[in-house]
Amino acid sequence: MATHQVAEDQEDVVLRRKFLGAAVGVSTVVITGMPAAASGRQPVLTGPSAALEAALLQPPQATPLTLDQLTLALRVAREDFRQARYAALSANLPKLLATATASRDHFTGRSRENAQAALAHAYAMAGELAIKTRSGTAWVAADRALTAARASGQAAPLGEAARVLAVTMRQAGRAHAALEVLAGACATLAEDTSPSAQGVRAASLLTAAYTAAHTGDRTRALDLAGEAEELGRRLSRGTDTDSFTIHATRAQCDAFHISIHNVLGTPDEGLAYARRINPAVFTTAERRARYWTDTARMWARLGDHGRTFAALRAIEQQAPEEARRPSVRALTADLVYAPVNLPGLKEYAARTRAIQN
């Protein structure tokens, strides 16, 4: 390699390290005051939660892959997430995380940094699955995703890891602190004009808008949602969409407005957004199911039991495993015990494990 090329590579590494030095320099211990694994007595984990715990705490032995092979393995796993095949994803995560770790340890130089980025994305995906199942392992996954992302020297995996950590914090009742993490991540990502970094920034702005709603700050929530939508319109059609799960399309931004108004206690203001969304525009089962979950919550808050049940049935039709998520089961159980008689509701509730037979 020519001397000037070596110098350029070294300068690039230094600049990226400096860039990351200003990024989200936090860990779950600093933010939460607890170790990465949630403190206190833990429930007995079953299904995807048990597989996640095994993946994070008892990984199997694995051999390295090439970067192309690792990228392909990540793509397959991410497709399982996008199509809401959570059982399949959780079954494959132990091997994926172990293989990504072995690959990272095998490489040096720029290849090692790329492997670190892949490992960060893998841990971020594990964190998203843990969030879905309300598993305490989300803390572990988010912390490890941040560690790998920082080591990669790349902004996009760092932003995605910070977003997963912020969602974990919000679920734990720390919405204000989560919002500060997202604000720091978005500020850092704004300095990187690459399409992937800006795509993650748009996703983080949407998450920040929803998080701001949880703090009760209506103005900030709507401003952040508007900023995400504006950025989404500017993003090129060629933006890399394979490394993260939320994209700031108009429909996705509308769906987040429904979520925001549900949290703010103004579900009637979400009606206009719900009516102009065609669920078919969402390209993944996970996002379609999330839309129906948001509308189910909206109708429940508006007291329309029939439409709530219709939305719940749509969740099951689009993604059966989404209908068995803890938060959706809770919504179903609330409907079962409401003063209403809806044909098929009790059968649906039993099928999705919201109630016992």
C-alpha positions, 0 to 999 in steps of 0.5 A: 500500500502506498504511503499516502494511502496509509496516511489517509487511512490513519487520518480517517480512523482518527477522525472517526474516533474523534467523531465517536468520542462526542457520541453517546458515551454512556452505559446502562450502569451510568444511566440506570444505576443498575448493572446491565442485567435488570436487578431484582428477582427475575421471572422464569423465562420461556419461549423467545425470552429464554432463548434470548437469555441463552444467546446473551449469557450462554453463547455457544462456540462458533467459528468465524465467517467472512464479512460477506457471510456475516452480512448475509446471516444478519440479513436473514435474521433481520428478515425474521424480525421484519416478518415477526417470526420471533420464535425463529429469530430467537432460536437462531440468535445464539449462533448468530451472536457467537459467530459475529463475536468470533468473526470480530475476534478473527479480523484486524484493522478495517475488517475488524471495525466492519465486523464490530459494526455487524456485531453491534447490529446483531446485538441491537436486533437482540435488544429489539426482540427483548423489547418486544417480549419485555425481557430484562435481557434488553439491558444486556443487549443494548449495552453490548450493542453500544460497546461494539458500535463504539469500537466500530468507529461507525455512526449508523450502528452507534445511533441504532444501539443508542435508540435500542437503549433509549427504548429499553430505558423508556420501558423501565420508566426513565423516559426523560433520561431516554430522551436525553440519550436520543437527543445526543445520538441525533446530534451526533448523527447530524454530523454524518451526512451518509444515507445510512446515518441519516436513516438512523437519525430519522428513526431516532427522531421518531423514537424521540418524539414518542419518548417525549410524549411519555414525558408529557411534552406535547410540543416537543413530541410533535416538533420531533415528529415533524423533523423526522418527517421532513428528514424522511422526505429528503432521504434518497430512495437509495438509502440503505434500509437493511441495517435498521427497522424503522424508516421515516416514510410518510405512513410511518410518521403518521403511525407514530402520530397515532402512538404519540396522541395515544400517550398524550391522552388525545386519541381523537387527534390520531383519527385523521392519521389513522384514516389516511394510512393504507396498512398495505404500504408497510412492507413488513409484517412487524410494521403492519402489526404495529400500525394495528396495535396503535389503532387498537389502542386508539379505539380502546381509548375512544371507547369503541370496543368493536373497532378495537377487536377488529384491530386486534384481529388484524394484528393476528392476521398479519403477525400471529406472534405479535398478537401474543406479545405482553402489551397486546395480550394486556390490551386484549384482556382489558377488552375481555373484561369490558362490559361488552359482548363481542362474538369470537373475543374469548376464543381470540383471547384464549388463542393469543394467551391473553386469558386462560381457557 
